[in-house]
Amino acid sequence: MLPILDDHAHLCPWGRRSEAVRQFKNAGGTHLIISHMPYEFKPILKKEDWKDEYRITIELTREAERDTGVRTFCVLGPYPVDLIGLSERLGLEKGVQLMMEGVDVAAELVMEQEAIGIGEVGRPHFLVAQDILEKSNEIARYCFEKARDLDCAVVVHSERVDENNLRWLSQLAREVGLKPERVVKHFCGKLERAWSAEGITISVLASRENVLSAIEQERDFMMETDYLDDPTRPGAVLSLSTVPKRTRQLFEEGKIDEKLWQKIHVDMPLRAYKIDTSV
């Protein structure tokens, strides 16, 4: 059986957790990357609070693998939108300091092999005040520098992907000396043929239209659901069964052959994260 990786999903303490991962496995999924998200059990007020937040993601990741047998990894980092709330409570400079300390803690956990990358980090996906945008860009640069030092992946959350967005990411990677393939742009929709990824790793939200567009353009890409595990939004963004079902469906239709399957689910994860999904 060929492996199938969902590149980006979430699990929540109040969600379906292992039950959802079992759905992924039953559909043919073999490997899963869980991205940290804010759980908001308590406010982030000091560096040590990040450790408590990240520990939840680590434990959910371990639980999913233990309960289902699906090989499950995680990435850790301060969610970009958190800067807004931190700044409102503590002031902008203190908020930035705490966000960067969140990056530091995530980097420590990558070094301890508790996580395979820093993420999802970057900048808010909606319009924000100019000072928030500028500070978000500073934090993003710091994340890229940490990823460079660790030679690990950095998973980027930002506005919807377009030519300017891809150019920003590739330029930032070049400026800090981070290998572009270590930069994973998550939540990519349908890309225009003229847009150059410039070596950035593309993670495509696994709708039929998005995946077919990436195939037709001969893009190097991975597939994701951005599953939220939120009981108030069941199946959002896409259900965890989507990537296995989409892969098999397109394989049966002849849109994906074994070589492309290998590239999407083995070669690209190895390139971006240095994980071997072939075993």
LINHU-V750160 format. One line per field, one symbol per residue. psi: psi as a letter, one per 30 degrees, with the letter a starting at -180 (. if undefined). burial: + if it has 24 or more other C-alpha atoms within 12 Angstrom, else -. A space follows every 10 residues. Layout:
psi->???
burial->???
This chain:
psi->kklkkjfjll kkegafbfee eeeeeffgkf kkjkkklkfh elkjfleffe eeeeeeeeee eeeeeefffk jkllkklkke ffeeeeeeef leeeeeeeee eeeeeeeefe eggflglklk lcllglklle eeeeeeeeee eeeeeeeeef hllkkkkalk kaeeeeeeee eeeeefgkke ffjjjlhkbk kkefkkfhfk kkjkkhleee eeeeeeghlk llklfhkfhj ffikfkellf feeeeeeeef effgfkaeee eeeefeeeee eefhkjgf.
burial->-+++++++++ +++--+++++ +++++-++++ +++++++++- ---++-+-++ ++++++++++ +++++--+-+ ++++++++++ +++++++--- -+--++++++ ++++++++++ ---+++++++ ++++------ -++-++++++ ++++++++++ ++++++++++ ++--++-+++ -++----+++ ++++++++++ +----+++++ ++++++++-+ +++++---++ ++++++++++ ------++++ ++++++++-+ -----+---+ ++++++++++ +++-+++--
